[in-house]
Amino acid sequence: MIQIEDRGFKKVFELLSEDKMSEVLSELIRTSTQNVKDFVKDVIPVKTGRLRDSVRSEVLSTHDCQVIVGNANAHYAFFVFHGTRPHVIEPNNAKALRFEVNGHIIFARKVFHPGTEPIPLWMYLVESMHVTLPKFAQEVLDRTLSVSQKGE
């Protein structure tokens, strides 16, 4: 059995009402969600900027937020994060594909794409939050305790 005694937590619970604890938790969740959103925007590869611009956060309830990546303009988000297998690309509505390589325009009836490596975004995110979440929690708690003590 593990027993932890921390008089600091007793002080926190004495100073904060249930409503105030809920407020602290909500602020921590909002702050963490914003941090996740900023982190995702920083690590996403940018070619056109559509995928980065698709990153948004939504508040679902008092203690529930989410970060969303991808939309109708960036429908390829899944492939960026999960990678693709090698595959053939052929034109749908034309006789040839047109693309640019090293500044030269290329036309081809079909191309063999070698596939792409996945970007383990969520693994990077977990590593980042492991470091930043305790810092955010401490900042929110310090601000809340400071305000609560001033109000006494």
N, C-alpha and C positions, 0 to 999 in steps of 0.2 A: 504494500500500500504506500502511495506517495502522499505526503502531507505538505502543503505549502502554507507558510504563514507570512503574510505581507501586510504590515500595518498600513501601508499606503493605500491598498484597496479598501480597507475598512474605512479610512478617512474619506475616500471617494464616495463610497456608498452612504456614509453619514451626511455628506454635503449635498448629494444630488438626489432629487426626488425621482420617482419612476418616469415622470414626464421629461425631466431634464436628461436622464439616461437615454431615453428614446431619441431626444433631440441630438445628443452627442453621437449616437449610433447613426442617425440619419446623415449628419454632417460628415462623419467618417466614410460612409458609403458614397455620398456625392463626391467627396474629395478623391476617393480611390477610383471612382468611375471616370472622373476627369483625367486622372493620371493614366489610367488604362487607355483612354481615348488618345491622349497626347503621345503615349508610348507607341501605340499601333500606327499612328500617322508618321512617326519618326522612322519606323523600321520597314514600312511598306515600300516595295520597289516602285519607282516613279518613271513612267514612260510618257503618259499623257496627263497624269494627275487625276484621272477620273476615279481610280480606286481609292486614292488618298482622300479625295473630296467626298467619297461616299461614306466615310467613317463618321458615325454620329452616336450620340448616347440618348437614351430615353429613360425617364423616370416612370416606373410602373406603379409604384406605391411608396409609402413612407420609407420603407426599408428595402426597396428592390429597384435596382437600376440595371440597365444593360447597355453594352456597346455593340453596335451593329456595323458590319463591314460588307459593302456591296449593295447595289441597287440596280435598277433597270439600265443605268449608264455604265455600270461596272459589274455585269453579270458573270464575269470570269474570276471573281474573287475565290471561289472554291478551287479552281485550278491553280491559282497562285499559291495558295496555302497547302494544298494536298499534292501538287505536282501533276505531271501527265506522263503517260507511257509514250514510247515512240509511235508515231502515227502518220498516215498520208493525209495531206491537205489538197483538196481539189476545189475548183471554183463551183459555186452554186448557180449564179446567174450570169456567168460570162464564159468565154471560151478559154480565158487564161487568168492566172493570178498575177497581180502586179505588186511588187514590194521593192524596197530599197536596201542595198547592201553596200556599205562603205561609200555612200554617195552616188552609187550607180543604180539606175532603174532596171529591174529584172522582170521579165515576163516568163511564166512557166505554166504548162498545162496541169502539172501537179508537182508537189514537193514532198520530200520525206522529212518530217520534223523529228528530231532526235528525242523529244520529250523534255520535260523540265524537272528540276529537283524541287521538292517541296520546301517551303519556308516554314520551319517549326515555330510559328508565331506564338502559339500558346505556351510552348516550353520557355521561350524567351520571356514571355509575360510573367509566368510563375516565378522565374528567377528574379525578375525585376521587383515584383510585388513582395517577395520574401525580404528584400532589403528595404523597400520604401514603406510598406504598410505599417510596421512598428513605428517608424518616424512620424507618419501622418497621425497615427493613433495618439502618440505622445503629444503632438502639437495641439490636436483637438482637445484632449484631456486637460492640458495645461491652460488653454484659453478658457475652457469651461470652468475649471476650478478657480481661476483668477477672477472671473466674473462672479461666481458664486460667493467667494470669500469677500469681495467688495460689497456685495449686497447684504451681508450680515450686519 
